[in-house]
Amino acid sequence: MQVLQVQLEIRPDPAEVGRARRWARSRLAGSGIEADEPLAETLILLVSELVTNAVVHTGCPAVLRLCLPGGGDAATVRLEVADSCARPPIPRHAEGEETNGRGLELVDGLADRWGWNPEGAGKRIWCEVDRCAAGAPAGPAYPAYEDFAYEAV
């Protein structure tokens, strides 16, 4: 399976969250994931949450990476945000009217899989969402990195 990997450098500025969403929408559309597909809106929400976490909680630049399937109805889309802060993500549970603390709960509820890994002096937080045609089994959870085509932005 051919996978296109695209990435965007993120500055530690809250305005970057909107830029990341616009960038992700354009990349999804270019990969055949239509804007009106539920998958597209789910992925945009995941981008928003993970980029917001990186910008707000680390104060460090980050890299947003989308790994997009090269066609077919059954596939997995992978989203990653890498930053140079070694502090692990800490899931919280917001109470009542609190306006913060729901990000990783949303990621956990929307993604089929998610996690994080230490990387160099920092970390990489990732999530995967399966895109399946009716009755089709989900694709494998991600091929080796050498199977990726790469486009840097």
C-alpha positions as CSV (number, residue, x, y, z in Angstrom):
1,M,0.0,0.0,0.0
2,Q,1.4,3.4,-1.0
3,V,1.1,6.1,1.7
4,L,1.6,9.8,1.3
5,Q,3.2,11.5,4.2
6,V,2.8,15.3,4.5
7,Q,4.0,17.6,7.3
8,L,3.6,21.2,8.5
9,E,5.8,23.0,10.9
10,I,3.9,24.7,13.7
11,R,5.1,27.7,15.7
12,P,4.2,27.9,19.4
13,D,1.4,30.4,18.7
14,P,-2.4,29.7,19.2
15,A,-3.1,31.2,15.8
16,E,-1.3,28.1,14.3
17,V,-4.2,25.9,15.3
18,G,-6.5,27.5,12.6
19,R,-3.6,27.4,10.1
20,A,-3.1,23.7,10.8
21,R,-6.9,23.0,10.3
22,R,-6.9,24.8,6.9
23,W,-3.7,23.0,5.8
24,A,-5.1,19.6,6.9
25,R,-8.4,20.2,5.0
26,S,-6.6,20.9,1.8
27,R,-4.4,17.8,2.2
28,L,-7.4,15.6,2.9
29,A,-9.2,16.9,-0.1
30,G,-6.1,16.2,-2.2
31,S,-6.1,12.6,-1.0
32,G,-9.7,11.9,-2.0
33,I,-11.2,12.4,1.5
34,E,-14.1,14.7,0.7
35,A,-14.9,17.6,3.1
36,D,-18.4,16.3,3.7
37,E,-17.3,12.9,4.8
38,P,-17.6,12.3,8.5
39,L,-14.0,11.1,8.4
40,A,-12.8,14.6,7.3
41,E,-14.5,16.4,10.1
42,T,-13.2,13.8,12.6
43,L,-9.7,14.3,11.4
44,I,-9.9,18.1,11.5
45,L,-11.1,17.9,15.1
46,L,-8.2,15.6,16.0
47,V,-5.8,18.0,14.3
48,S,-7.2,20.9,16.3
49,E,-7.0,19.0,19.6
50,L,-3.4,17.7,19.1
51,V,-2.0,20.9,17.7
52,T,-3.7,22.9,20.5
53,N,-2.2,20.6,23.1
54,A,1.3,21.1,21.6
55,V,1.0,24.9,21.3
56,V,-0.6,25.5,24.7
57,H,1.1,22.9,26.9
58,T,4.6,22.8,25.5
59,G,5.4,26.3,24.3
60,C,7.7,24.6,21.7
61,P,7.5,24.4,18.0
62,A,5.9,21.2,16.7
63,V,5.5,19.3,13.5
64,L,2.1,18.1,12.3
65,R,2.2,15.0,10.1
66,L,-0.6,13.4,8.1
67,C,-0.1,9.9,6.7
68,L,-2.7,9.5,4.0
69,P,-3.6,6.3,2.1
70,G,-2.9,6.2,-1.6
71,G,-6.4,5.2,-2.6
72,G,-9.1,2.6,-1.9
73,D,-12.1,2.7,0.4
74,A,-10.6,0.7,3.3
75,A,-7.5,2.4,4.7
76,T,-6.2,4.1,7.8
77,V,-5.3,7.8,8.2
78,R,-2.6,8.5,10.7
79,L,-2.1,11.9,12.4
80,E,1.0,12.8,14.4
81,V,2.2,15.8,16.3
82,A,5.9,15.8,17.4
83,D,7.4,18.4,19.7
84,S,10.6,18.9,21.6
85,C,9.1,18.8,25.1
86,A,9.8,15.5,26.8
87,R,6.8,15.9,29.2
88,P,4.3,13.1,28.4
89,P,0.7,14.0,27.6
90,I,-1.5,13.8,30.7
91,P,-5.2,12.9,30.0
92,R,-7.5,14.9,32.2
93,H,-11.2,14.7,32.9
94,A,-13.0,18.1,32.8
95,E,-15.7,18.6,35.3
96,G,-19.0,20.4,34.6
97,E,-18.5,23.8,33.0
98,E,-14.6,23.6,32.8
99,T,-13.4,24.9,29.4
100,N,-10.2,22.9,29.4
101,G,-9.2,19.3,29.9
102,R,-11.2,17.5,27.3
103,G,-8.7,17.3,24.4
104,L,-7.2,13.8,25.0
105,E,-10.7,12.5,26.0
106,L,-11.9,13.6,22.6
107,V,-8.9,12.0,20.9
108,D,-9.6,8.8,22.8
109,G,-13.3,8.9,21.8
110,L,-12.8,9.8,18.2
111,A,-9.6,7.9,17.1
112,D,-9.6,4.1,16.6
113,R,-6.1,4.1,18.2
114,W,-3.9,6.7,19.8
115,G,-0.7,6.9,21.9
116,W,2.6,8.6,22.3
117,N,6.2,7.8,22.1
118,P,9.4,9.5,23.3
119,E,11.4,10.8,20.4
120,G,14.8,12.3,20.8
121,A,14.5,15.1,23.4
122,G,10.7,15.3,22.8
123,K,7.8,13.1,22.0
124,R,5.4,12.2,19.2
125,I,1.6,11.9,19.9
126,W,-0.3,10.0,17.2
127,C,-3.7,8.7,16.4
128,E,-5.2,6.6,13.7
129,V,-8.7,6.6,12.2
130,D,-9.9,3.8,10.0
131,R,-11.8,4.6,6.8
132,C,-13.9,1.6,5.8
133,A,-16.3,1.0,3.0
134,A,-19.6,-0.6,4.2
135,G,-18.7,-4.2,5.1
136,A,-15.0,-3.8,4.3
137,P,-12.5,-4.8,7.0
138,A,-10.1,-2.0,8.2
139,G,-6.7,-1.9,6.7
140,P,-3.6,-2.7,8.6
141,A,-2.6,-0.2,11.3
142,Y,0.3,1.3,9.5
143,P,3.0,0.1,7.2
144,A,6.7,0.5,7.9
145,Y,8.0,4.1,7.3
146,E,10.0,2.9,4.3
147,D,6.6,2.5,2.5
148,F,5.8,6.2,2.8
149,A,6.1,8.7,0.0
150,Y,7.2,12.0,1.5
151,E,6.3,15.6,0.9
152,A,7.6,18.3,3.2
153,V,5.9,21.7,3.5
